[in-house]
């Protein structure tokens, strides 16, 4: 579990340092996944509680999430096994981002 958090942190750090434009396909897919999460959370949070809205957004954006993980697995950043291992940490970070970021809105 610690390793998956470290991998997830390195993904975020790499994207932050490189920027989406320089991160290539993985950066593009990450931005699409975050956009999907943000949009779906915004809709769902008007209809239900915030925790349920975050879970619903994560479910609705599973395809975009998988596209991001696939792009990471095919990049020089990580291999396929590391991408699979990092998924739980990435989902936890996304849930935290949704709930933390949107708390102030």
Secondary structure, DSSP 8 states (H G I E B T S, - for coil): -HHHHHHHHHHHHHHHHHHHHHTHHHHHHHHHHHHHHHHHHHHHHHHS-HHHHHHHHHHHTHHHHHHHHHHHHTSSS--HHHHHHHHHHHHHHHHHHHHHHHTT-
